[in-house]
Amino acid sequence: MTKIKNIIYWVATGLLSIGMLASGIQQALRTKAMVDLIIPLGYPTYFLTLIGIWKILGVIAILMPKFKLVKEWAYAGFFFIMTGALFSHLAMGNYGIKEIIGPIMQAIFIILSWYFRPLNRKISSKN
């Protein structure tokens, strides 16, 4: 069972990292596609730079060994960003596949990666 958990972790983490890094770079650079996606939601364009940099740093934190507490914060931040994106699109009536599926799939990858991460990447509580 440990081998299956490890495979699930690395597949989910790989897909999460690719998605977050790709969108983070596009957001940090404020590409037209990202600006066109965020403007209808009512967010300012400088918000893209902030989220993009957070995503890039979060990917680095999750992939690096050690720094377990930073990993927890990165997972939490990713989850808040993706559920916030989903809620924002739904609240504005954007029910398109691109607007809904992306955040849902990333949220699933976040949960799977966090849940199946190896013990050496978890914070252990010592009672």
C-alpha positions, 0 to 999 in steps of 0.5 A, a space after each residue: 500500500 505504501 508504494 501506491 500512496 507514494 505514486 498517488 503523492 508524486 502524480 498529484 504533486 507533479 500535476 499540482 506543481 505543473 499547473 501552479 507553476 504555469 499559471 503562476 508564471 502567466 499571472 506574474 507576467 500578467 499575460 493577456 489570457 490571465 488579465 482577461 480571466 481576472 478583470 470580469 471578476 472585479 479584481 485589479 490586475 496587480 492581484 495577478 502579480 501577487 498570486 503569481 509570485 505566491 504560486 511560484 514560491 509555493 511550488 518551490 516550498 512543496 517540492 523542496 525537502 525539509 521546511 515542513 511548516 512552510 509546506 503546510 502554509 503552501 498547501 493552505 495557500 494553494 487551497 485558499 487560492 483555488 477555492 477562492 477562484 472557484 467561488 469568484 467564478 461561480 459568484 459572477 456567473 462564469 460557469 464555463 468549463 475553463 473557469 470551473 474545471 481548473 480550480 476544481 481539479 487543482 483543489 483535488 490535486 492539492 488535497 491528494 498531494 497533502 493527504 498522501 505526502 510521505 512522513 518525512 514531509 509531514 509535521 509530526 506531533 509529539 505528545 
